[in-house]
Amino acid sequence: MSQLLQHNLELKARCSDLAVAAQRAQEFGARRAGRERQTDTYFQVPHGRLKLREIEDQPAVLIWYDRADRSSPKSSHYVLVPILDPVQLKAALTAALGVRGVVQKRREIWLYQNARIHLDQVVGLGCFLEFEAALAQETEMPAAQALLDRLGASLGIQAADCVAGSYADLLGLCNPP
């Protein structure tokens, strides 16, 4: 695999109350790292997913990722590319590839050990929790799985709350590749 390719273990779940989730994250020992308004434009690609993430008052990022669509924790491989001119890039990618869908959300970010906890309010979908545990190598997978299990239990996630696809998939804006 490429040196630029990064890897994490992630889980996404519906959340009935983001304020309660934030309180539980803080009680668990996570620290709040910020809040963002994000617009993700997904492009049609033959393999994985490609999206341009525009973040209010921050630089944009082009994100390619590949992961299984299942509701249990899933391994994700991804590449992040900082973008200086998102307007021009979006125009070029739209012309070349076509847009699959656009997702808008407010995200509160919490950090705990090597994990990011996202408390998301997604336009048209509602509230979600997302965990991403960074992995430097495959041998870290059991520890990452244990960490996601602890976070899920602490934040009250039940198996029925977990979702498989991307927000764009859930919105019906696109079909998984």
C-alpha positions as CSV (number, residue, x, y, z in Angstrom):
1,M,0.0,0.0,0.0
2,S,1.0,3.6,-0.6
3,Q,2.7,5.6,2.1
4,L,0.0,8.2,1.7
5,L,-2.8,5.7,2.4
6,Q,-4.0,6.0,6.0
7,H,-6.1,3.5,7.9
8,N,-8.7,3.6,10.6
9,L,-11.5,1.6,12.2
10,E,-14.8,3.4,12.3
11,L,-18.4,3.0,13.5
12,K,-21.4,5.2,12.7
13,A,-24.6,5.1,14.8
14,R,-27.9,7.1,15.1
15,C,-28.0,9.3,18.2
16,S,-31.2,10.5,19.9
17,D,-29.5,13.3,21.9
18,L,-26.2,14.9,21.0
19,A,-26.0,16.9,24.2
20,V,-26.2,13.8,26.3
21,A,-23.6,12.2,24.0
22,A,-21.3,15.2,24.5
23,Q,-21.7,15.0,28.3
24,R,-21.0,11.2,28.3
25,A,-17.9,11.8,26.1
26,Q,-16.6,14.4,28.5
27,E,-17.3,12.1,31.5
28,F,-15.4,9.3,29.7
29,G,-12.4,11.6,29.5
30,A,-12.6,12.8,25.9
31,R,-11.7,16.4,25.2
32,R,-13.6,18.7,22.9
33,A,-11.6,19.7,19.9
34,G,-14.0,22.0,18.0
35,R,-17.1,22.4,15.9
36,E,-17.4,22.6,12.1
37,R,-19.9,23.2,9.4
38,Q,-19.1,20.8,6.6
39,T,-20.3,20.4,3.0
40,D,-19.3,17.1,1.4
41,T,-19.7,16.8,-2.3
42,Y,-19.5,13.1,-3.5
43,F,-18.2,12.4,-7.0
44,Q,-18.8,9.3,-9.1
45,V,-15.8,7.0,-9.1
46,P,-15.4,3.4,-10.1
47,H,-13.8,2.3,-6.8
48,G,-14.3,3.6,-3.2
49,R,-15.7,7.0,-2.6
50,L,-14.4,10.5,-3.4
51,K,-15.6,13.6,-1.8
52,L,-14.6,17.2,-1.5
53,R,-15.1,18.4,2.1
54,E,-15.6,22.2,2.4
55,I,-15.3,23.3,6.0
56,E,-16.5,26.8,7.0
57,D,-13.6,29.1,7.8
58,Q,-11.0,26.3,7.2
59,P,-9.2,24.8,4.2
60,A,-11.0,22.3,2.1
61,V,-9.9,18.6,1.8
62,L,-10.3,16.1,-1.0
63,I,-11.0,12.7,0.6
64,W,-10.8,9.3,-1.1
65,Y,-11.8,6.3,1.0
66,D,-12.7,2.7,0.7
67,R,-14.6,0.7,3.3
68,A,-17.2,-2.0,3.5
69,D,-20.8,-0.9,4.0
70,R,-21.8,-2.7,7.2
71,S,-23.3,-1.6,10.5
72,S,-20.5,-3.1,12.7
73,P,-17.1,-1.4,13.0
74,K,-15.4,-1.3,9.6
75,S,-11.8,-0.9,8.4
76,S,-11.4,2.2,6.2
77,H,-8.4,3.1,4.0
78,Y,-8.2,6.7,3.0
79,V,-6.2,9.6,1.5
80,L,-6.6,13.2,2.5
81,V,-5.4,16.0,0.1
82,P,-5.5,19.6,1.3
83,I,-7.1,21.9,-1.4
84,L,-6.3,25.5,-2.0
85,D,-9.0,26.2,-4.6
86,P,-12.1,24.1,-3.8
87,V,-14.3,26.0,-6.2
88,Q,-12.1,25.2,-9.2
89,L,-11.5,21.7,-8.1
90,K,-15.2,21.1,-7.6
91,A,-15.9,22.4,-11.1
92,A,-13.2,20.2,-12.6
93,L,-14.3,17.0,-10.8
94,T,-18.0,17.7,-11.5
95,A,-17.2,18.0,-15.2
96,A,-14.9,15.0,-15.3
97,L,-16.7,12.6,-13.0
98,G,-20.2,13.9,-12.1
99,V,-21.7,14.5,-8.7
100,R,-23.3,11.6,-6.8
101,G,-24.7,13.8,-3.9
102,V,-24.1,16.6,-1.4
103,V,-24.3,16.2,2.4
104,Q,-24.3,19.2,4.8
105,K,-23.7,18.7,8.5
106,R,-22.6,20.4,11.7
107,R,-19.9,18.3,13.5
108,E,-18.7,18.6,17.0
109,I,-15.3,16.8,17.4
110,W,-14.1,15.1,20.5
111,L,-10.7,13.3,21.0
112,Y,-10.0,10.3,23.1
113,Q,-6.6,8.5,22.9
114,N,-6.2,7.7,19.2
115,A,-9.9,8.1,18.4
116,R,-12.0,10.9,17.1
117,I,-15.6,11.1,18.2
118,H,-17.9,13.0,15.9
119,L,-21.3,14.3,17.0
120,D,-23.0,15.0,13.8
121,Q,-26.3,16.9,12.9
122,V,-26.9,15.9,9.3
123,V,-29.3,18.0,7.2
124,G,-32.2,15.8,6.2
125,L,-31.1,12.8,8.4
126,G,-30.8,13.9,12.0
127,C,-28.2,13.1,14.7
128,F,-25.4,10.6,14.6
129,L,-22.3,9.5,16.4
130,E,-19.2,8.5,14.5
131,F,-16.0,7.0,16.0
132,E,-12.7,6.8,14.1
133,A,-9.7,5.0,15.7
134,A,-6.5,5.7,13.8
135,L,-4.3,2.7,13.0
136,A,-0.6,2.7,12.1
137,Q,-0.6,-1.0,11.3
138,E,-3.0,-3.9,11.1
139,T,-1.8,-5.4,14.4
140,E,-3.5,-2.5,16.2
141,M,-6.9,-3.6,15.0
142,P,-7.8,-5.6,18.2
143,A,-7.0,-2.6,20.4
144,A,-8.9,-0.2,18.2
145,Q,-11.9,-2.6,18.3
146,A,-11.8,-2.7,22.1
147,L,-11.6,1.1,22.2
148,L,-14.6,1.5,19.9
149,D,-16.5,-1.0,22.0
150,R,-15.7,1.0,25.2
151,L,-16.7,4.3,23.6
152,G,-19.9,2.8,22.2
153,A,-20.9,1.4,25.6
154,S,-20.1,4.7,27.3
155,L,-22.1,6.7,24.9
156,G,-25.0,4.3,25.0
157,I,-24.8,2.9,21.4
158,Q,-27.0,-0.2,20.8
159,A,-26.5,-2.6,17.9
160,A,-29.8,-1.4,16.4
161,D,-28.5,2.2,16.3
162,C,-25.5,1.4,14.0
163,V,-25.7,2.2,10.3
164,A,-23.8,0.8,7.3
165,G,-23.4,3.4,4.6
166,S,-22.3,7.0,4.2
167,Y,-24.5,9.9,4.9
168,A,-25.0,10.3,1.2
169,D,-26.2,6.7,0.9
170,L,-28.6,7.2,3.9
171,L,-30.0,10.3,2.2
172,G,-30.6,8.3,-0.9
173,L,-28.5,10.8,-2.9
174,C,-26.4,8.0,-4.3
175,N,-26.0,4.3,-4.4
176,P,-22.9,2.7,-2.9
177,P,-20.3,2.1,-5.6
